[in-house]
Amino acid sequence: MNSEKAFGIILKKYRGMVSLSQEELAHQSNLDRTFISLLERGLRRPTLNTIFVISKCLNKKPSELVQEVEQLLDEHYTGEDTN
């Protein structure tokens, strides 16, 4: 798993937790809906600015998103699964 894929998994998780569609998140973050979709599928790499904008829409700190991505990657590389 790469960092783009891990970010996508975390993004989709938190978007669902706040009950936002891709379109709603795109509107709130001033990003294109297709870009949100590409991020969630791990096909695009988010910039630091994108992480900050999206995290605000998800009521999360950017560091929390990054920390979860790091944790997911660690679990993947060590073969652990805490879920």
N, C-alpha and C positions, 0 to 999 in steps of 0.2 A: 504494500500500500504506500502511496506517496502522499505528500502533504496536501496536495490539491484535493485528492479523494477524501482524506480525513477531514479537511475543512468543510467539504460538501456535506458529509454525514452530520457534522456538528451543526452546520447552518440549517439543514433540513429539520433536525431535532428541535432546535430552539424556535424556528419559524412555526413549527407545529404547536409548540408549547404556548405561544402567544396567539395562536389561531389566526395567522396571517396567510393569505394565499401568496403565491409568487408574485402575482400582479399587485397585490396590496403592498407587499414589501418593496417591490420595485418603485411604486409610486411614492411611498414614504421616504425612500432612500435616494430618489431621483436617478435611479438606474433602470436599465431596460429589463423587462421581464425575461427575455431570452438570456440575458447575462446572468440573472439569478439562477435560471435553470442550468446554464452551463457551469456555474459555480457549484451547484448542488450535485451535479454529475461528475465533478472533478475534472472538467474539461478546460477550465480557465483558472489561472492563478490570481487570487485577489491581491490588490495593492494594499499597502498599509492604510491609505486613505479609505479604501473600500471597506476594510475591516472596521475602521472607526465609525463610518457612516452606518453600516449594517448593525453593528453592535448597539448603537444608540437606538435604532428602531426596535431591537429585540430586548431592550432594557437590560443589557449586559455590559460589563466593562470589556473593552477589547482584550485585555489581559486574560479574562476568564475564557473567552473563545479560544485564544491561542493556547492557554493551558490545557483545555480539553482536547484540542488537536494534538498537542504533545503527548498527552496521556493515551489517547487512542493509538498513536503511532508506537509508543512504548509497548502497549499491550500487544499490538500486532507483531512487533519484532521479537518480543519475548515469548509469544505464544499464549499469553494470559488473556483471559476474558472475564472481567468482573461483572458483566451483565448476565 
